Amino acid sequence: MALPELDTPQATAPAPAPVRAVRRTRATALPEVRWAALAALAFLAAFPLDLAGAPAWAWGPLYAVCYAAGGWEPALAGLRALRERSLDVDLLMVVAALGAAAIGQFLDGGLLIVIFAVSGALEALATRRTADSVRGLLDLAPATAVRLTGAGAGAGAGAGAGAEAREETVEATALGPGDIVLVRPGERLPADGTVLSGTSDVDRASITGEPLPAPAAPGDEVFAGSLNGTGALRVRVDKDPGDFVVARIVALVEEAGATKAPTQLFVEKIEQRYSVGVVVATLALFGLPVAFGADLTEALLRAMTFMIVASPCAVVLATMPPLLSAIATAGRHGVLVKSAVVMERLGAVDRVALDKTGTLTEGTPRVTVVRGDVTALALAAAAELPSEHPLARAVVAEARARGLRLSEATDFAAEPGRGVRAVVDGHEVRVHRASGTHGDTAVEVVVDGAPAAVLEFSDRLREGAPGAVAALGRLAGTAPTLLTGDNEGAAARVAAETGIDDVRAGLLPHEKAEAVREWERAGAKVLLVGDGVNDAPALAAAHTGVAMGRAGSDLALETADVVVVHDELAAIPAVVALSRRARRLVVQNLVIAGVCIGALVVWDLAGHLPLPLGVAGHEGSTVLVGLNGLRLLREAAWRRAENATA
């Protein structure tokens, strides 16, 4: 494979062009969050006073604040839906809450209001944070570019060549195919294109996921947002700005997010039918008896009792406590699951795909083999000591780990595209790319013109990677796949060490996403594990995306549904197993809630259900399913999940 050249010392290289910080929206900046917080605080203040038998003037105003703060937005949304001749569950819950308050059941109504206000706030926050992260990705590419014009724009090999070329600073969005841009050392590339002249090393980890800077020479392809090394490059723009890889990543993330809308539409249809059915039944229970001469108060009481017992409190709590308990338990063990919906989806995955660099591996090169005299390693480390290149740091680290003494180097020089040279203890030492190696990166150490050693590098596997891959395969029922932008040799080595047979190497971000989409179109529910910006489209396209937290890019962390905070691969199969147990508890709770609500509704319709008994039955089923779901908060729940993957 081609070896990235070694860098010049950091002191002689210009500082990288600054990347604008991702603009994150604070939670408190969203009105939905502020109203939900106010409703929840008012409810929590009123609840103990109500239970303690305090006078109504003590807790009544607090309940009023809860109802007003948490209910006005759902009420407005429901009224807007009515104007469009539809009925949603938000309005039904507000009506049920007001109905409960009308017959003195303020606590029931307040609980409904708080549940819906908090869920709406979480949805608004998630939507805004996703938008923030996409804007942050666009900031990877510089806003301006140095465009060259004139007869000598594409000529020359260095920064000083092409005297006839004129420089002009333009907006990067104004570039088009055929334009020539100058990229100085330390700057980010403003466009996708082909190198015309100059040699350098380009860090394109944010685009392809490759762990090491790649050599850039005439004829090589480069991408917008990549960081140029120590050489000046003249690059011909090959695409319109809208077709740059970075721009396509943004579009793919937005497109993949939009494909989840059909599920939301299905849920809305169910809510519509349920809401209409409950409203019709409530009105019938009130209107028909009154029309036939029944007592108005008795008919209203019966109808409100029906509204209360038919309200989906128990159904909501049947689903949420197991999933939220599983989220809390996973969080205590370094796995951030972003929502209850994600926790439920995790347990449904039946295919697994993993990135290589920074996911299965640590993402930093290490010397794995020294072929030749160990003295050559000491000389190479001394020569590399002034350099900040990742391979140089690895050579120095290996020499120090072996206890070798490093002499002072003189006459240090970097050769962009080749390596470094220096004089150490009177010997001329050159460290440059080695040819003829397969799979791993390698450099050759030449001392006084004679080959002295070959140093091979590899990206070390994360601890527990083979076991985690095997456990994920057992849980999914299919063998995992390796999707990587790295070369085939390096990918094959990692695949062999982790027991993966299906390897797809050299993939750009849109190719990773397309592979995931192919599986999804075939009916698979894909779990994708990655860490970089280049993984974001695939993370968004997958049924469930998991990002490695420590070195993960902002966009990957925001796009992913799950973040493994401490980069422990073994936690991924454990959280999948925990999700499956939570799903089983959800089914149990739904059966309990459905039976209780159904029995109370039938009792109210077929006989005479006393209001206190109806409230007791409704709240009792709610408490029962809530306690059943809280079982997953115990430490034993995580240990059981880990044992299930062993």
Secondary structure in CASP SS format (residue, H / E / C, confidence):
PFRMAT SS
TARGET T0000
AUTHOR 0000-0000-0000
METHOD secondary structure of the structure
MODEL  1
M C 1.00
A C 1.00
L C 1.00
P C 1.00
E C 1.00
L C 1.00
D C 1.00
T C 1.00
P E 1.00
Q H 1.00
A H 1.00
T H 1.00
A C 1.00
P C 1.00
A C 1.00
P C 1.00
A C 1.00
P C 1.00
V C 1.00
R C 1.00
A C 1.00
V C 1.00
R C 1.00
R C 1.00
T C 1.00
R C 1.00
A H 1.00
T H 1.00
A H 1.00
L C 1.00
P H 1.00
E H 1.00
V H 1.00
R H 1.00
W H 1.00
A H 1.00
A H 1.00
L H 1.00
A H 1.00
A H 1.00
L H 1.00
A H 1.00
F H 1.00
L H 1.00
A H 1.00
A H 1.00
F H 1.00
P H 1.00
L H 1.00
D H 1.00
L H 1.00
A C 1.00
G C 1.00
A C 1.00
P C 1.00
A H 1.00
W H 1.00
A H 1.00
W H 1.00
G H 1.00
P H 1.00
L H 1.00
Y H 1.00
A H 1.00
V H 1.00
C H 1.00
Y H 1.00
A H 1.00
A H 1.00
G H 1.00
G H 1.00
W H 1.00
E H 1.00
P H 1.00
A H 1.00
L H 1.00
A H 1.00
G H 1.00
L H 1.00
R H 1.00
A H 1.00
L H 1.00
R H 1.00
E C 1.00
R C 1.00
S C 1.00
L C 1.00
D C 1.00
V H 1.00
D H 1.00
L H 1.00
L H 1.00
M H 1.00
V H 1.00
V H 1.00
A H 1.00
A H 1.00
L H 1.00
G H 1.00
A H 1.00
A H 1.00
A H 1.00
I C 1.00
G C 1.00
Q C 1.00
F H 1.00
L H 1.00
D H 1.00
G H 1.00
G H 1.00
L H 1.00
L H 1.00
I H 1.00
V H 1.00
I H 1.00
F H 1.00
A H 1.00
V H 1.00
S H 1.00
G H 1.00
A H 1.00
L H 1.00
E H 1.00
A H 1.00
L H 1.00
A H 1.00
T H 1.00
R H 1.00
R H 1.00
T H 1.00
A H 1.00
D H 1.00
S H 1.00
V H 1.00
R H 1.00
G H 1.00
L H 1.00
L H 1.00
D C 1.00
L C 1.00
A C 1.00
P C 1.00
A C 1.00
T E 1.00
A E 1.00
V E 1.00
R E 1.00
L E 1.00
T E 1.00
G C 1.00
A C 1.00
G C 1.00
A C 1.00
G C 1.00
A C 1.00
G C 1.00
A C 1.00
G C 1.00
A C 1.00
G C 1.00
A C 1.00
G C 1.00
A C 1.00
E C 1.00
A C 1.00
R E 1.00
E E 1.00
E E 1.00
T E 1.00
V E 1.00
E E 1.00
A H 1.00
T H 1.00
A H 1.00
L C 1.00
G C 1.00
P C 1.00
G C 1.00
D C 1.00
I E 1.00
V E 1.00
L E 1.00
V E 1.00
R C 1.00
P C 1.00
G C 1.00
E C 1.00
R E 1.00
L C 1.00
P C 1.00
A C 1.00
D C 1.00
G E 1.00
T E 1.00
V E 1.00
L E 1.00
S E 1.00
G C 1.00
T C 1.00
S E 1.00
D E 1.00
V E 1.00
D E 1.00
R C 1.00
A H 1.00
S H 1.00
I H 1.00
T H 1.00
G C 1.00
E C 1.00
P C 1.00
L C 1.00
P C 1.00
A E 1.00
P E 1.00
A E 1.00
A C 1.00
P C 1.00
G C 1.00
D C 1.00
E E 1.00
V E 1.00
F C 1.00
A C 1.00
G C 1.00
S C 1.00
L E 1.00
N E 1.00
G C 1.00
T C 1.00
G C 1.00
A C 1.00
L E 1.00
R E 1.00
V E 1.00
R E 1.00
V E 1.00
D C 1.00
K C 1.00
D C 1.00
P H 1.00
G H 1.00
D H 1.00
F C 1.00
V H 1.00
V H 1.00
A H 1.00
R H 1.00
I H 1.00
V H 1.00
A H 1.00
L H 1.00
V H 1.00
E H 1.00
E H 1.00
A H 1.00
G H 1.00
A H 1.00
T C 1.00
K C 1.00
A H 1.00
P H 1.00
T H 1.00
Q H 1.00
L H 1.00
F H 1.00
V H 1.00
E H 1.00
K H 1.00
I H 1.00
E H 1.00
Q H 1.00
R H 1.00
Y H 1.00
S H 1.00
V H 1.00
G H 1.00
V H 1.00
V H 1.00
V H 1.00
A H 1.00
T H 1.00
L H 1.00
A H 1.00
L H 1.00
F H 1.00
G H 1.00
L H 1.00
P H 1.00
V H 1.00
A H 1.00
F C 1.00
G C 1.00
A C 1.00
D C 1.00
L H 1.00
T H 1.00
E H 1.00
A H 1.00
L H 1.00
L H 1.00
R H 1.00
A H 1.00
M H 1.00
T H 1.00
F H 1.00
M H 1.00
I H 1.00
V H 1.00
A H 1.00
S C 1.00
P C 1.00
C H 1.00
A H 1.00
V H 1.00
V H 1.00
L H 1.00
A H 1.00
T H 1.00
M H 1.00
P H 1.00
P H 1.00
L H 1.00
L H 1.00
S H 1.00
A H 1.00
I H 1.00
A H 1.00
T H 1.00
A H 1.00
G H 1.00
R H 1.00
H C 1.00
G C 1.00
V E 1.00
L E 1.00
V E 1.00
K C 1.00
S C 1.00
A H 1.00
V H 1.00
V H 1.00
M H 1.00
E H 1.00
R H 1.00
L H 1.00
G C 1.00
A C 1.00
V C 1.00
D C 1.00
R E 1.00
V E 1.00
A E 1.00
L E 1.00
D C 1.00
K H 1.00
T H 1.00
G H 1.00
T H 1.00
L H 1.00
T E 1.00
E E 1.00
G E 1.00
T E 1.00
P E 1.00
R E 1.00
V E 1.00
T E 1.00
V E 1.00
V E 1.00
R E 1.00
G E 1.00
D C 1.00
V H 1.00
T H 1.00
A H 1.00
L H 1.00
A H 1.00
L H 1.00
A H 1.00
A H 1.00
A H 1.00
A H 1.00
E H 1.00
L C 1.00
P C 1.00
S E 1.00
E C 1.00
H C 1.00
P H 1.00
L H 1.00
A H 1.00
R H 1.00
A H 1.00
V H 1.00
V H 1.00
A H 1.00
E H 1.00
A H 1.00
R H 1.00
A H 1.00
R C 1.00
G C 1.00
L C 1.00
R C 1.00
L C 1.00
S C 1.00
E C 1.00
A E 1.00
T E 1.00
D E 1.00
F E 1.00
A E 1.00
A E 1.00
E E 1.00
P C 1.00
G C 1.00
R C 1.00
G E 1.00
V E 1.00
R E 1.00
A E 1.00
V E 1.00
V E 1.00
D C 1.00
G C 1.00
H E 1.00
E E 1.00
V E 1.00
R E 1.00
V E 1.00
H E 1.00
R E 1.00
A C 1.00
S C 1.00
G C 1.00
T C 1.00
H C 1.00
G C 1.00
D C 1.00
T E 1.00
A E 1.00
V E 1.00
E E 1.00
V E 1.00
V E 1.00
V E 1.00
D C 1.00
G C 1.00
A E 1.00
P E 1.00
A E 1.00
A E 1.00
V E 1.00
L E 1.00
E E 1.00
F E 1.00
S E 1.00
D E 1.00
R E 1.00
L E 1.00
R C 1.00
E C 1.00
G C 1.00
A H 1.00
P H 1.00
G H 1.00
A H 1.00
V H 1.00
A H 1.00
A H 1.00
L H 1.00
G H 1.00
R H 1.00
L H 1.00
A H 1.00
G C 1.00
T C 1.00
A C 1.00
P C 1.00
T E 1.00
L E 1.00
L E 1.00
T C 1.00
G C 1.00
D C 1.00
N C 1.00
E H 1.00
G H 1.00
A H 1.00
A H 1.00
A H 1.00
R H 1.00
V H 1.00
A H 1.00
A H 1.00
E H 1.00
T H 1.00
G C 1.00
I C 1.00
D C 1.00
D E 1.00
V E 1.00
R E 1.00
A C 1.00
G C 1.00
L C 1.00
L C 1.00
P H 1.00
H H 1.00
E H 1.00
K H 1.00
A H 1.00
E H 1.00
A H 1.00
V H 1.00
R H 1.00
E H 1.00
W H 1.00
E H 1.00
R H 1.00
A C 1.00
G C 1.00
A C 1.00
K C 1.00
V E 1.00
L E 1.00
L E 1.00
V E 1.00
G E 1.00
D C 1.00
G C 1.00
V H 1.00
N H 1.00
D H 1.00
A H 1.00
P H 1.00
A H 1.00
L H 1.00
A H 1.00
A H 1.00
A C 1.00
H C 1.00
T E 1.00
G E 1.00
V E 1.00
A E 1.00
M E 1.00
G C 1.00
R C 1.00
A C 1.00
G C 1.00
S C 1.00
D H 1.00
L H 1.00
A H 1.00
L H 1.00
E H 1.00
T H 1.00
A C 1.00
D C 1.00
V E 1.00
V E 1.00
V E 1.00
V C 1.00
H C 1.00
D C 1.00
E C 1.00
L C 1.00
A C 1.00
A H 1.00
I H 1.00
P H 1.00
A H 1.00
V H 1.00
V H 1.00
A H 1.00
L H 1.00
S H 1.00
R H 1.00
R H 1.00
A H 1.00
R H 1.00
R H 1.00
L H 1.00
V H 1.00
V H 1.00
Q H 1.00
N H 1.00
L H 1.00
V H 1.00
I H 1.00
A H 1.00
G H 1.00
V H 1.00
C H 1.00
I H 1.00
G H 1.00
A H 1.00
L H 1.00
V H 1.00
V H 1.00
W H 1.00
D H 1.00
L H 1.00
A H 1.00
G C 1.00
H C 1.00
L C 1.00
P C 1.00
L H 1.00
P H 1.00
L H 1.00
G H 1.00
V H 1.00
A H 1.00
G H 1.00
H H 1.00
E H 1.00
G H 1.00
S H 1.00
T H 1.00
V H 1.00
L H 1.00
V H 1.00
G H 1.00
L H 1.00
N H 1.00
G H 1.00
L H 1.00
R H 1.00
L H 1.00
L H 1.00
R C 1.00
E H 1.00
A H 1.00
A H 1.00
W H 1.00
R H 1.00
R H 1.00
A H 1.00
E H 1.00
N H 1.00
A H 1.00
T C 1.00
A C 1.00
END
